[in-house]
Amino acid sequence: MADTTMDTDVVIAGAGPTGLMLACELRLAGVDVVVAERLAERSGESRAGGIHSRTLEVLDQRGILDRFLDEGELQPVGHFSGLYLDFDESESRHPYPLMILQSTIERLLEEWAVELGVRVRRSSEVSGIRQDEEGVTVELGTDQGPATLRARYLVGCDGGRSTVRKLAGIDFPGTEATMTALIGDVELPDLPEDYVWVRRTPVGDYSAIAFEPGWHRVITSEFDRVDGRDEPVTFERLKESLIRVAGTDFGMRNPRWVSRFNDAARQAARYREGRVLLAGDAAHIHFPAGGQGLNMGVQDAVNLGWKLASVVRGQAPETLLDSYHTERHPVAERVLHNTRAQSALVRPGPQTDALREVFSALMVFDDVNQYLRHLLTALDIRYPIDGDHPLVGRRVPDADLKSSEGETYVFALLHDARPVLLDLCGSAEVAAVAEGWADRVDRVEARSEDEQWPVPAIGEIPAPAALLIRPDGYAAWAAAPGHSPDTAALRTALTTWFGPAANDEGTQRQ
Ligand SMILES: Cc1cc2nc3c(=O)[nH]c(=O)nc-3n(C[C@H](O)[C@H](O)[C@H](O)COP(=O)(O)OP(=O)(O)OC[C@H]3O[C@@H](n4cnc5c(N)ncnc54)[C@H](O)[C@@H]3O)c2cc1C
């Protein structure tokens, strides 16, 4: 619970997908959290239209995947810059992207947040912050006038133009926009029935994606103009752009919303400044090719949530928070890199046409497909964690298990967002070490149903004998079968990630 001098443990700025997911992760760990959201109600706008494999796995790890599957549609093909990409069913229980509108994702996450006891405070715009040794004072502009909230930590999940990032003095270096794209949900009565996919033209490209009966999402990209940030985005502007790019507006009418984006790619120089952290678009923006931003924000939240909770509860030292930057900054760097490449691949002109043909030819090769697929699905991420076993630092595959309580699977063990020491060989030594962390780490004895586990980017490996799984689903330690487990390394891993054993002196309390 929050200490008495604080209004709450953590304030999150922004109730977008990242802020809501982070709030849920913190609540699962018993941390008090307030989400301050500028808007009076959800906008209903949907920039994102899909989520990838690793995010589906993350939702499965928390036991809420069915809510999303019920409202979306799995799509067995994907694309890299509009070029078809295959997915591989052997890599994940959820290998395909789920087409689901961002507005639905936000509604489902907010419903879950409310169930978990998150307080979402709307019409509350973060406008000032003051940090000191004990906490952060967050100034809010609200519909009732100015207000303040005092918390131990503030996380800016307030989108690409993040006020929190600016107030914390964190640089946002990167590359400028070189094009302008307009997007709108509209009716398109004159769109030819044989229309499919993205159409490239000498001026740019356009796409019209049917997302509801009678409704299309239109996107136009123009490469010879860069709109100023303050230029208004209007329905007329979208119509004119479609006429320039496609030669017609297909009878476009009845806009639900229109918006604009570009290919500027920037990343926060650091994800933490004292008691202020950044996640999601507040930490990274890029061209939305391949639909990666929301996925990355949700995964930032799942990486940060349990670490911040552990520090707030005094179980781990504040330095644990530095691993958030160390692990997640390179992930976004890779996404910025691949989206820059994708934006180069959509420019008009005969040179790009030729480049796309070469690229398409290369994508016939399995290794190329796999490489590009992993850029999008994020199933191959390996965090820099010490350890010799190939699973260390990687997301743990969702293997089927059998325990004395019956059949289960790895992700089901993570529903409470607690760390799990999975003992697959009934080791007395592992059990003895686990005792010191019994208050924080669940020890589960089970048997793997499969002798081999599939690991993206590596291939199949023998099922481990024992495995320490962090709440985000990544392996912090693993023992290979047929060897005596390295319990010294296990102790180090437990201490590094979950603080000293309960009976050790010097447990950090803040
Ligand atoms: C055309 C397009 C298509 C996309 N498609 C995909 C896709 O298919 N898949 C995918 O993964 N990603 C996609 N993205 C990216 C995705 O939309 C973003 O990455 C995602 O919205 C980021 O979520 P977020 O919560 O970090 O930020 P946001 O969604 O921007 O949410 C930030 C929240 O903070 C609030 N806020 C702002 N300032 C303040 C303040 N000072 N105080 C309080 N609250 C504040 C805002 O009102 C907002 O609710 C797409 C983007 C675009 C433009």
Ligand as a Chemical Component Dictionary entry (heavy atoms), coordinates in Angstrom:
data_LIG
# 
_chem_comp.id                   LIG 
_chem_comp.type                 NON-POLYMER 
_chem_comp.pdbx_formal_charge   0 
_chem_comp.three_letter_code    LIG 
# 
loop_
_chem_comp_atom.comp_id 
_chem_comp_atom.atom_id 
_chem_comp_atom.alt_atom_id 
_chem_comp_atom.type_symbol 
_chem_comp_atom.charge 
_chem_comp_atom.model_Cartn_x 
_chem_comp_atom.model_Cartn_y 
_chem_comp_atom.model_Cartn_z 
_chem_comp_atom.pdbx_ordinal 
LIG C1  C1  C 0 -1.644 4.750  -38.657 1  
LIG C2  C2  C 0 -1.085 4.028  -37.483 2  
LIG C3  C3  C 0 -1.262 2.647  -37.418 3  
LIG C4  C4  C 0 -0.729 1.945  -36.354 4  
LIG N1  N1  N 0 -0.896 0.599  -36.331 5  
LIG C5  C5  C 0 -0.332 -0.124 -35.345 6  
LIG C6  C6  C 0 -0.523 -1.538 -35.286 7  
LIG O1  O1  O 0 -1.224 -2.138 -36.090 8  
LIG N2  N2  N 0 0.089  -2.213 -34.271 9  
LIG C7  C7  C 0 0.849  -1.572 -33.348 10 
LIG O2  O2  O 0 1.420  -2.240 -32.478 11 
LIG N3  N3  N 0 1.000  -0.233 -33.349 12 
LIG C8  C8  C 0 0.423  0.508  -34.307 13 
LIG N4  N4  N 0 0.543  1.871  -34.309 14 
LIG C9  C9  C 0 1.233  2.542  -33.188 15 
LIG C10 C10 C 0 0.313  2.664  -31.967 16 
LIG O3  O3  O 0 -0.870 3.357  -32.298 17 
LIG C11 C11 C 0 1.044  3.399  -30.841 18 
LIG O4  O4  O 0 2.335  2.861  -30.733 19 
LIG C12 C12 C 0 0.309  3.248  -29.513 20 
LIG O5  O5  O 0 -0.870 4.003  -29.506 21 
LIG C13 C13 C 0 1.189  3.735  -28.360 22 
LIG O6  O6  O 0 0.489  3.584  -27.167 23 
LIG P1  P1  P 0 0.859  4.498  -25.922 24 
LIG O7  O7  O 0 -0.081 4.091  -24.840 25 
LIG O8  O8  O 0 2.308  4.424  -25.666 26 
LIG O9  O9  O 0 0.572  5.997  -26.386 27 
LIG P2  P2  P 0 -0.795 6.646  -26.842 28 
LIG O10 O10 O 0 -1.678 5.649  -27.482 29 
LIG O11 O11 O 0 -0.424 7.854  -27.624 30 
LIG O12 O12 O 0 -1.501 7.087  -25.491 31 
LIG C14 C14 C 0 -1.032 8.189  -24.755 32 
LIG C15 C15 C 0 -2.149 8.646  -23.815 33 
LIG O13 O13 O 0 -1.641 9.699  -22.995 34 
LIG C16 C16 C 0 -2.587 10.751 -22.922 35 
LIG N5  N5  N 0 -1.839 11.978 -22.617 36 
LIG C17 C17 C 0 -1.044 12.716 -23.445 37 
LIG N6  N6  N 0 -0.469 13.730 -22.780 38 
LIG C18 C18 C 0 -0.895 13.634 -21.496 39 
LIG C19 C19 C 0 -0.628 14.389 -20.328 40 
LIG N7  N7  N 0 0.214  15.442 -20.330 41 
LIG N8  N8  N 0 -1.235 14.029 -19.160 42 
LIG C20 C20 C 0 -2.086 12.950 -19.132 43 
LIG N9  N9  N 0 -2.373 12.199 -20.229 44 
LIG C21 C21 C 0 -1.765 12.524 -21.399 45 
LIG C22 C22 C 0 -3.249 10.740 -24.281 46 
LIG O14 O14 O 0 -4.517 11.369 -24.259 47 
LIG C23 C23 C 0 -3.346 9.235  -24.547 48 
LIG O15 O15 O 0 -4.532 8.687  -24.018 49 
LIG C24 C24 C 0 -0.005 2.621  -35.345 50 
LIG C25 C25 C 0 0.157  4.006  -35.405 51 
LIG C26 C26 C 0 -0.380 4.705  -36.466 52 
LIG C27 C27 C 0 -0.193 6.184  -36.520 53 
# 
loop_
_chem_comp_bond.comp_id 
_chem_comp_bond.atom_id_1 
_chem_comp_bond.atom_id_2 
_chem_comp_bond.value_order 
_chem_comp_bond.pdbx_ordinal 
LIG C1  C2  SING 1  
LIG C2  C3  SING 2  
LIG C2  C26 DOUB 3  
LIG C3  C4  DOUB 4  
LIG C4  N1  SING 5  
LIG C4  C24 SING 6  
LIG N1  C5  DOUB 7  
LIG C5  C6  SING 8  
LIG C5  C8  SING 9  
LIG C6  O1  DOUB 10 
LIG C6  N2  SING 11 
LIG N2  C7  SING 12 
LIG C7  O2  DOUB 13 
LIG C7  N3  SING 14 
LIG N3  C8  DOUB 15 
LIG C8  N4  SING 16 
LIG N4  C9  SING 17 
LIG N4  C24 SING 18 
LIG C9  C10 SING 19 
LIG C10 O3  SING 20 
LIG C10 C11 SING 21 
LIG C11 O4  SING 22 
LIG C11 C12 SING 23 
LIG C12 O5  SING 24 
LIG C12 C13 SING 25 
LIG C13 O6  SING 26 
LIG O6  P1  SING 27 
LIG P1  O7  DOUB 28 
LIG P1  O8  SING 29 
LIG P1  O9  SING 30 
LIG O9  P2  SING 31 
LIG P2  O10 DOUB 32 
LIG P2  O11 SING 33 
LIG P2  O12 SING 34 
LIG O12 C14 SING 35 
LIG C14 C15 SING 36 
LIG C15 O13 SING 37 
LIG C15 C23 SING 38 
LIG O13 C16 SING 39 
LIG C16 N5  SING 40 
LIG C16 C22 SING 41 
LIG N5  C17 SING 42 
LIG N5  C21 SING 43 
LIG C17 N6  DOUB 44 
LIG N6  C18 SING 45 
LIG C18 C19 SING 46 
LIG C18 C21 DOUB 47 
LIG C19 N7  SING 48 
LIG C19 N8  DOUB 49 
LIG N8  C20 SING 50 
LIG C20 N9  DOUB 51 
LIG N9  C21 SING 52 
LIG C22 O14 SING 53 
LIG C22 C23 SING 54 
LIG C23 O15 SING 55 
LIG C24 C25 DOUB 56 
LIG C25 C26 SING 57 
LIG C26 C27 SING 58 
# 
